Amino acid sequence: QVQLVESGGGSVQAGGSLRLSCEASASDYRSGCVGWFRQPPGQERERVAYIVTNGGGTNYADSVKGRFAISRDNAKVYLQMNSLKPEDTAMYYCAAKQHLPYGESWRCSEEYEYNYWGQGTQVTVSS
């Protein structure tokens, strides 16, 4: 069982930065991946970024490339968000997929592949 706790959300003006943190209660996701997802008001949840925990490979949604960076430090995964825009306003969720078969990192892009989810942290960007 993995419990995930997000922190670091808040309100910021456009152009500002925030760093989200996701702390896992266990380390048994180390052969999988950790992703950040977001759900804007009235919209579907979407993938923002993920990191493959064994190897460190990363992937980003086109809408955040060049502005967001995902990283990992032991049991914590971070999402550094720079040059924030009002359209980045959303509830941000951390999710973990425990096991990832070799050569199948594409699974980390799929929301349904994730076994565990945090409760979310709100990010609000004002113009």
C-alpha positions in Angstrom: 0.0 0.0 0.0 1.3 3.4 -0.9 -0.1 6.6 0.5 0.6 9.8 -1.3 0.4 13.3 0.2 0.7 16.4 -2.0 1.7 19.9 -0.8 2.9 23.2 -2.2 -0.2 24.4 -3.9 -1.5 27.9 -3.5 -2.4 31.1 -5.3 0.0 33.0 -7.5 -0.1 35.6 -10.2 0.6 34.8 -13.8 4.3 34.4 -14.5 5.0 33.2 -11.0 6.3 29.8 -9.8 5.2 27.1 -7.4 6.8 23.8 -6.5 4.5 20.9 -5.7 5.7 18.0 -3.5 4.4 14.5 -3.4 5.6 12.3 -0.5 5.0 8.6 -0.5 4.6 6.6 2.6 6.3 3.6 1.2 9.1 2.9 -1.3 7.6 0.0 -3.2 6.7 2.2 -6.2 10.4 2.3 -7.1 10.0 0.0 -10.0 7.1 2.0 -11.4 6.4 5.6 -12.1 5.0 8.7 -10.5 2.8 11.1 -12.3 1.2 14.5 -11.8 -2.2 15.0 -13.1 -4.5 18.0 -12.9 -8.2 18.7 -13.2 -9.3 22.2 -14.1 -12.7 23.4 -12.9 -15.4 21.7 -14.9 -13.0 19.7 -17.0 -11.6 16.2 -17.2 -8.5 15.2 -15.4 -5.4 15.3 -17.6 -1.8 14.1 -17.3 0.8 16.8 -16.7 4.0 14.9 -16.3 5.5 11.6 -15.1 8.8 10.2 -14.0 10.0 6.6 -14.3 11.3 5.9 -10.8 13.9 3.3 -12.0 15.9 5.2 -14.5 14.5 8.7 -14.2 12.9 9.1 -17.6 10.4 11.9 -17.8 7.6 13.0 -20.0 5.5 16.1 -20.2 2.2 17.2 -21.7 2.7 19.7 -24.5 0.9 22.4 -22.6 3.6 22.4 -19.9 6.8 21.6 -21.8 9.6 24.1 -21.1 7.7 25.5 -18.0 7.3 22.5 -15.7 9.9 20.1 -14.4 9.4 16.8 -12.6 12.1 15.4 -10.3 12.5 12.8 -7.6 14.5 12.7 -4.4 14.1 9.4 -2.6 10.4 9.1 -1.5 9.5 12.6 -2.7 8.6 13.7 -6.2 8.5 17.3 -7.1 6.8 19.4 -9.8 8.5 22.7 -10.4 6.1 25.0 -12.2 7.4 28.2 -13.7 5.9 30.8 -15.9 2.5 29.9 -14.6 -0.6 30.8 -16.7 -4.2 31.2 -15.6 -5.0 28.1 -17.6 -2.8 26.1 -15.2 -5.4 26.7 -12.5 -6.5 23.2 -11.4 -6.5 20.7 -8.6 -3.2 18.8 -9.0 -2.9 15.2 -8.1 0.1 12.9 -7.5 -0.3 9.3 -8.6 1.9 6.2 -8.3 2.1 3.1 -10.4 3.9 0.4 -8.5 5.3 -1.9 -11.1 6.3 -1.1 -14.7 7.3 -3.9 -17.1 10.6 -3.2 -18.8 10.2 -1.3 -22.0 6.6 -0.3 -21.3 7.0 3.3 -20.1 4.0 4.2 -22.3 1.9 2.9 -19.4 2.9 5.9 -17.3 0.9 8.1 -19.7 -2.3 6.4 -18.9 -4.4 7.5 -16.0 -6.0 4.0 -15.5 -2.5 2.5 -15.0 -2.0 4.3 -11.7 -2.7 2.3 -8.5 -2.5 5.0 -5.9 -3.7 8.6 -5.8 -3.2 11.5 -3.4 -6.0 13.8 -2.4 -4.8 16.8 -4.4 -3.5 20.3 -3.9 -5.1 23.4 -5.4 -3.2 25.7 -7.7 -4.8 29.0 -8.7 -3.1 31.4 -11.1 -4.6 34.8 -11.5 -4.1 37.1 -14.4 
